[in-house]
Amino acid sequence: MPILSSTYKAPFYLFNGHLQTIIPSLFRQVEGITYTRERIATPDLDFIDVDWSQVGSDSLVVLSHGLEGDSSRPYILGMVRVFNERGLDALAWNYRSCSGEPNKLLRSYHLGASDDLQFVIEHALNSGNYNTIHLIGFSAGGNITLKYLGEDPAQVPAEVKRAVVFSVPVDLKASAQTISKVYTQRFLKTLGAKLEQKRQLFPDEVDLTDYSIFWSFPEFDNRYTAPLHGFKNADDYYARVSSKQFLKNIKQPTLLVNAKNDPFLSADCYPFEEAKANPYFYFEVPETGGHVGFAKDFRKDIYYSEARAVKFLLDDARCCL
């Protein structure tokens, strides 16, 4: 029955879920990370850009960013730094179209692209002498990570030992209907710019007539995400890629941390029953934290999410050897 109590409380000056979400996203600065970028060719004649931060370890963390994020987001850089300091290599991968250059195909990325995560993990195993890989995911990247671990456990390499994910919309339909228009508009603005790049490459297949940043996510996903990625419609997309249905199958110790005041998540994104049923799936619900926030002391650049990931992936694992 791995439902865990939480010791985390947001600092008093970040007094609601919106501030706990927005302030770290807009104003956090992480110094000291120098990436080495590698472009890897995919089997479908496309590419994925991955960024390495290596310290000469035989252990690796693979990090998956959130919607419209990339490897340079502060929550990724902060996690890379803390694991490098603990002696692990890090690989932060950029989803197709998220590395600063449009990908080659009509398809881009979506919240169920676990095939790309599998490809990145296999590439990492072929590139180095890693005997241990841990997975870390945020929001959309958390959904991809959980889906990957649970949709076909037999495909997960033995080197993948543990995972921790934060702020994950495990029920995509419910979450898409919950997120406010303010946040939606921000995402639809950048998604629209990427669709314009696609339209220039594929003018007969991408129609931006009447595109609006005032749509809801179900409207956007119904018109673009679903048809461009082989789904019938938004409901089919949500039903097939939501990670909640796969949680029961996860075989690696995996921790999900979703703040109770996360403005992106609905009540259906708190999988208590799934955690009770699967001894490998741990669930923690801090009262505060916002969405991909979890600042412990924003002014000193101290984040609960980073300490929690280190404890679960490294310290707790060693206690169980």
N, C-alpha and C positions, 0 to 999 in steps of 0.2 A: 504494500500500500504506500508507494513512494510519493506522497504529497508532502512537500517540505515546508516548514515554517520559514519565514524570512526575517532577517534582522535589518533590512534596508529601510531607511527613511530619507526622503529628499531633504536637502538643506532648506531652512526656513524661508530663505529669500526666493526660492523657486516654489511658490506656494500653491500651484495647481498643475494639472496634467499638461496644459498647453505650454506653460512656461518651461516645464521640465522637458518637453519635446523640442521647443523652438530654440531656446538659448544655447544648448550644446550643439545643435545642428548649425546655427548661424555664426556662433562666436568662438567655438573651441578651436584652438590652434595646437597642432601636435608637431613638434620638431624632432629632428634626429633620425628620420627614416629616409634611406636612399634605396630606391628600387632598382632592380635590373629587369627590364622588360623583355619578354619573349613572346613572339607571335607563333602560335601553333596552328597548323593547318588541320582542319576537321575533315572527316571522311566524306562530307557532302560538298567539298570544295569551297568551304568558307574558312573563316579564321576566328580564333579567340585570342585576345591579348591577356597574358598573365604577368603579374609583377612579383618578383622574388625578393625576399630580404633574408639572406642566408648568413648563418654564423658557424657553419661547419658541423651541423648536427645530423644524427641519424633519425631524428624525430621531426615531424613537420605538422604545422597547423595550416589547414586550407580554409580560407575565409570567403564567405559569400555575402555580398552587399545587398542593400535594399532597393526598392523600386526607384529607378532613375538615379541610382547611385553609381559609384565606381570605386576603384581601389584607393582613391585619394581622400575619401570621406574621413572625417576625424574619428568616427567610431571604429573604422577599419585600421587607421594608422595607430590609434592608441592601443588596440589589441595586438597589432604586429609588434609594437615596441615592447609591451610587457612580456610577450612570449620570447622575443629575441633576448631580453634581459634574463629570462629563465633558461636560456641556452637552446631554444628550439628555432629551427628555420620556419619561415612563413611564406605562403603563397596566396596572394590575393588576386582572384581572377575577376576580369571584367566581362560582363555578359555581352553577347553580340549587340553591337551598336552603342555600347557604353564606355568604350575606351578612347573616345574622341574622334573616331572615324567610323563611318557607316559600314556595316558588314555587307557582303556581296550579294546575299540572297534576298528574296522577298520576305522570308521569315526573319524575325528579329529575336527577341527573347520574350519569355512569359514566365509566370510564377510557378509553372510546373516543369521547367526545362531541366529535369534531373538527368537527362541523357548528356547534356553538356557538362554537368558536374561529374558524372561518371567518367567522361572523356578526360577531364582535367586531372582527376585522381589517378587514372591509369597513366597519363603522361608523366605525372610526378613520380610515380613508382618506376617508370622506365628511365627517368632522368637522373635519379639519385639512389643511394643505398639506404632508403628509408625503411626501417622496420616498424615504425609507429607513425600513424597519421591520425590526427584529431580534426574534427570538423567544427567550424563556428559559423553561424548564420544569423543575419539580422533581417527581421521583417520578411520581405519577399524571399531573401536568401535563406531565411529560416524555413519557410515553407518548402523551398526546393530541397533543402537538406533533409528535412523530415520525410518528404516524399521519397527521396532517394533511398533512405535507410529502410523504409517500410514497404515499398511497392514490390520489391523482389530481393529479399534478404540474401538469397543465394548469390547474387551478383556482387555483393559488397565484399571487397578484398579483406583477407584476414588482417592486413596491416591497419585497417580502419578500426580503432579501438574505442573511441568515445566521441561524443558530440555535445555541444551546448548551443542553444539558440535563444534569441531574445526578440520579444515583441512580434510574435508570429500570428498572422491571420489564418489560423488553421482551418477555418470555415470561410472560404473566400466570398461566397454569395452574401452571407450575413455581414461580413466586414465591409464589402463593397456598398452595401445599403446603409451602413452606419457612418462611414467617414464623412466629415462635414464638407460642404461646398468650398470652404476656404482652402482646405488642404487639397481637395480634388482639383481645383483650378490651377494650383501650382504644378501638380503633376501633368495635367493635360496640356499645359503650355509647352513643357519640354517634350512631351510625347508627340505633340502636334508638329514641333520643329523636326523631329526625327521622321515623322510620316512625310513631311515635305521632301526630305532627302530621298525617301523611298519613292515618292511620286515621280521625282526626276529620273530615277533609275528604271522605274516600272510604271510609265504613265498610263498604260492600259489596265493596270490592276489595282491602283491606289487612287481612289476618288475622294478628294477633300472638300467637295461641295458641301456647304453648310456646316463645316466643322466648327465646333464651339467648345471653348474652355468651360462653358457653363453646363455642359452635360454632366450626368452622373457617371460613375464608373460602369454600371451595367450598360448604359447607352454606348459608351466608348468600346467596351469589350464586345458588345454585340455587333458593332459595326466594323471593328478593326481586329482586335486581338483574336477573337474566335475564328473568323474566316481566313485570316492570314496564317494561322497556325493549325489548320485542319480540324477545327471544332465546328459543330453545327451552329451554335449560337452561344451567347454568354452563359446560359444555364448549363449547357453541355460542358463548356470550359470549366466552370466552377465545380461542377460535379466530378469531373475526371481528374482535376489537379489539386483539389483541396487536400491537404495532408492529414486532416483529422481521421479520415477513413483508414489510413495506413499506420497509425500509431500503435495499434495492437500487434503489428508484425515486427516491430523494431527489436533487434537482438543485441545491439550495442548499448551500454549505459549512456543514456541521453537525457539531458536536462533542458526543459523549456521554462523560461522566465518571462511571464507576461504580467505587467503591472496592472493592478486593479483599475487605475484611473487612465489607462491608455485610451486616447481619443480616437484611435483608429479601429479599435476592436469592439465587437459585439459580445453579448453574453455567451454565444455559441463558440467563442474562441478561447474558452477556459475549460479544457478537457479533463475535468476531475475524474470522471468515470473511467476514462481511458488510462489515466495514471494508476487508478486503483486496480485495474485489470492486468497491467503489464509490469512485471517487476523490473524491467530494464528502462522504463520510461518514467522520469522524475519530473514533477511539476511544482513550480514555486510561484506564488502570487503576492509580491510585495504590494502594500497599500498604495505606494507612490512609485514614480519612475517615468510616467509618460510613455511616449513611443520612442524607443531607441534613445532614451535619455540616461537615467540611472546615475546622474552625477552625485557623488558623495560630498565633494567640495569643489564646485566649479572653479572657484578662484585659485585653487591650488592644483587643478587638473587631476583630481582624484576621482575615479569612477568605480562604482560598485560592480558594474558588469565585468570589468577587467579582473578585479580580484576574485569575483565569483567564478569566472571561467577558469582561472588558474587553479583555484581550489578544486573544482570538480574534475577538470581534465588531468591535473598533475597530482595534487596532494591527496585527494580522496582515492585516486587510482592506486597510488603507492601504498596507501593504508590497506588496500584489499589484496595485495600481492601475497 
